[in-house]
Amino acid sequence: MKKILAVIATVLAMCGAHAQETFDTEAGNLLAVLRESAGISQQSETLQPYGTLRAQLPDGSEVELETSWFRYVGDMHIRLVFDGKAHLQSASSEDLDRLHLEPDQALDLAVRNMRRTYGEPTVRPWRGGLMQVLGRADDLNSSYFLDRPFWRSLEARHAQGLVVAVPQRGGLLYAPADDEEAVAALRFSAAAIYAASNRSRVSSALYLFREGRWSVFQPPMNVSQ
C-alpha cells in the first residue's frame, strides 16, 4: 500500500505540471492503461476498485483521491484516463458517474476508443520465435493487453492458449502456450526487458490467455507469499 500511495503522490504532483493542458473529459476520449502494482499478485482477473486512497504530499498535507483505478491480474492495475496532446489525465469515479458508465462498460469503451484513435493491434514476428503486438502509439502498446476480442481471435488459432508478457508500456509479446522453446524465450526476454525498463515497467509476470480469460502463468517477482 505504501508503494501505491507514493504513486498517488506522484500523480498529484504531475497534475500541477499538466495544469496548462486542457483535456476532453467526454466518453469518446477515455482510454485505459496498465500500471504496475509492485509486490502484489492477483491470480485471476478482477476489476476491483481501489476506492478512496489517501496520500501525503511533499509539503506534509494529506489528500484523499477517488481514482478510477482497478486491481486487475498479476501485478497490474488498470487506470482509466483521458487522452491529451502530451499527457494523460486520470479519470475519477465522479467522471464515470457523470458519463453513466460502470467500470466494465468504461473499460470496453476505452478499448474501442483505443482502436479508433491508435489503430487496431497489429502483430509482427520478434526474435526467438516470439510475436510482438503494436499500435500507432508506442507508449500505449501495453493497453492492447485489454483488447479481449483481439486475443480471442488469436486463441482461435492456438487451442492451448497464449502466454503473454507485458514488461513495459511499449512492449507486448506473446508465444503459443504449446511452443516450449518460444515460451522459454519469452521468459528470458520479458525478464530482461522488465529489468532494463525502470520507470516504464508494467509487469514482471507472464500471463495465460485461454478460454477467453486471463490468469497468471508465471508469478511476478518479489511478491510476498
C-alpha positions in Angstrom: 0.0 0.0 0.0 2.9 2.4 0.7 4.0 2.0 -2.9 0.6 2.8 -4.2 0.4 5.9 -2.0 3.7 7.0 -3.3 2.4 6.6 -6.9 -0.7 8.7 -6.0 1.5 11.5 -4.6 3.5 11.4 -7.9 0.3 11.6 -9.9 -0.9 14.6 -7.9 2.4 16.4 -8.4 2.1 15.7 -12.1 -1.4 17.3 -12.2 0.2 20.6 -11.5 2.6 20.1 -14.4 -0.4 19.3 -16.6 -2.5 22.3 -15.5 -1.7 24.2 -18.7 -3.2 21.4 -20.8 -6.9 21.2 -21.5 -8.4 17.7 -21.5 -11.5 16.5 -23.3 -13.3 14.5 -20.5 -16.1 13.1 -22.6 -16.6 9.4 -23.2 -15.1 9.4 -26.6 -11.7 10.4 -25.2 -11.5 7.8 -22.4 -8.6 5.3 -22.6 -7.3 2.6 -20.3 -3.6 2.0 -19.3 -1.9 -0.7 -17.3 0.5 0.1 -14.5 2.4 -2.0 -12.0 1.2 -2.8 -8.5 4.6 -3.8 -7.1 4.6 -6.6 -4.5 1.0 -7.8 -5.4 -0.1 -10.8 -7.3 -3.7 -11.4 -8.3 -4.0 -14.9 -9.7 -7.1 -14.4 -11.9 -8.9 -11.4 -13.4 -10.8 -8.9 -11.3 -12.0 -5.4 -11.7 -11.9 -4.3 -8.1 -11.7 -0.6 -7.4 -9.1 0.8 -5.1 -11.7 3.2 -3.7 -10.7 6.2 -1.7 -6.9 6.5 -1.2 -5.0 8.9 1.0 -1.6 10.3 0.3 0.8 12.7 1.9 2.2 15.4 -0.3 5.8 16.7 -0.1 4.6 19.7 1.9 3.1 17.4 4.6 -0.5 17.9 3.7 -2.8 14.9 3.2 -5.3 14.5 0.4 -8.0 12.0 -0.5 -8.3 10.8 -4.1 -11.2 9.0 -5.7 -9.5 7.3 -8.6 -10.7 5.1 -11.4 -8.0 2.6 -10.7 -8.8 -1.1 -10.5 -6.9 -4.2 -9.4 -6.7 -6.4 -12.5 -4.5 -9.5 -12.7 -1.0 -10.4 -11.6 1.0 -7.3 -10.5 -1.0 -5.0 -12.7 -3.8 -2.5 -12.2 -5.9 -0.6 -14.7 -6.2 3.2 -14.8 -8.9 4.9 -16.7 -7.6 8.1 -18.2 -8.4 10.9 -20.6 -6.1 11.3 -23.6 -4.3 14.6 -24.2 -1.8 16.1 -26.6 1.2 15.4 -24.4 -0.1 13.8 -21.2 -2.8 11.5 -19.8 -5.2 12.7 -17.1 -6.6 10.2 -14.6 -10.3 9.9 -14.6 -12.1 10.0 -11.3 -15.0 7.9 -10.0 -17.1 11.1 -10.4 -16.2 11.1 -14.1 -17.6 7.6 -14.5 -20.8 8.6 -12.7 -21.1 11.7 -14.9 -20.7 9.6 -18.0 -23.1 6.9 -16.7 -20.5 4.2 -17.0 -20.0 1.1 -14.8 -16.3 0.1 -14.6 -16.7 -2.8 -17.1 -18.6 -0.6 -19.5 -15.9 2.1 -19.2 -13.2 -0.5 -19.9 -14.9 -1.8 -23.0 -15.4 1.8 -24.2 -11.8 2.6 -23.6 -10.6 -0.3 -25.7 -12.9 0.8 -28.6 -11.6 4.3 -28.3 -8.0 3.0 -28.3 -8.7 1.1 -31.6 -10.3 4.1 -33.2 -7.6 6.6 -32.2 -4.4 4.5 -32.4 -5.5 1.7 -34.7 -6.3 -2.0 -34.4 -3.5 -4.0 -32.9 -1.0 -5.5 -35.4 1.3 -8.5 -35.0 4.8 -8.9 -36.3 7.5 -11.5 -35.7 10.0 -10.7 -33.0 13.2 -12.6 -32.1 13.3 -16.1 -30.6 10.0 -17.2 -32.3 8.0 -14.6 -30.3 5.4 -12.2 -31.7 5.0 -8.5 -30.9 1.8 -6.6 -30.6 1.9 -3.0 -31.9 -0.3 0.1 -32.3 0.3 3.6 -33.6 1.5 4.9 -30.2 4.4 3.0 -28.7 3.8 4.1 -25.1 0.3 2.6 -25.3 1.1 -0.8 -26.8 0.6 -2.4 -23.5 -3.0 -1.3 -23.4 -3.8 -3.9 -26.2 -3.5 -6.5 -23.4 -7.0 -5.3 -22.6 -8.4 -5.9 -26.1 -10.2 -9.1 -25.4 -11.6 -9.6 -29.0 -8.1 -9.4 -30.4 -6.9 -12.1 -28.0 -9.9 -14.3 -28.7 -9.1 -14.1 -32.4 -5.6 -15.3 -31.7 -6.7 -18.0 -29.4 -8.9 -19.4 -32.1 -5.7 -20.5 -33.8 -4.0 -21.8 -30.7 -6.1 -24.3 -28.7 -3.7 -24.4 -25.7 -3.9 -20.6 -25.4 -1.2 -17.9 -25.5 1.5 -17.0 -23.0 1.8 -13.2 -22.9 4.3 -10.8 -21.4 3.8 -7.0 -20.8 7.1 -6.0 -19.2 7.0 -2.3 -20.3 4.5 0.2 -21.7 5.8 -0.1 -25.2 6.3 -3.9 -25.1 3.7 -6.6 -25.5 4.9 -10.0 -26.5 3.4 -13.5 -26.8 4.1 -17.1 -27.7 1.8 -20.1 -28.3 1.4 -21.9 -25.0 2.3 -25.3 -26.6 5.6 -24.0 -28.1 8.0 -24.8 -25.3 11.0 -23.1 -27.0 9.1 -19.9 -27.6 7.8 -19.8 -24.1 11.3 -20.3 -22.7 12.5 -17.4 -24.9 9.6 -15.3 -23.6 10.6 -15.9 -20.0 14.1 -14.7 -20.7 13.2 -11.8 -22.9 10.5 -10.5 -20.6 12.7 -10.6 -17.6 15.5 -8.7 -19.4 13.1 -6.0 -20.7 11.5 -5.6 -17.3 14.9 -5.2 -15.6 16.0 -2.6 -18.1 12.8 -0.6 -18.2 12.9 1.2 -14.8 10.2 3.9 -15.0 8.3 2.4 -17.9 7.8 -1.1 -16.2 4.4 -2.7 -16.3 4.6 -6.3 -15.1 7.2 -8.9 -14.2 4.8 -11.8 -14.6 3.7 -13.9 -17.5 0.1 -14.4 -18.3 -2.0 -17.1 -20.0 -5.0 -16.2 -22.2 -7.2 -19.3 -22.5 -10.9 -19.8 -22.9 -11.3 -16.1 -23.2 -9.8 -15.2 -19.8 -6.5 -14.1 -18.3 -4.7 -15.9 -15.5 -1.1 -15.8 -14.1 1.1 -18.2 -15.9 4.3 -17.3 -14.1 4.0 -15.2 -10.9 5.6 -11.8 -10.7 8.9 -11.3 -8.9 9.3 -10.1 -5.4 5.8 -10.9 -4.2 5.4 -11.8 -0.5 3.9 -15.2 -0.1 
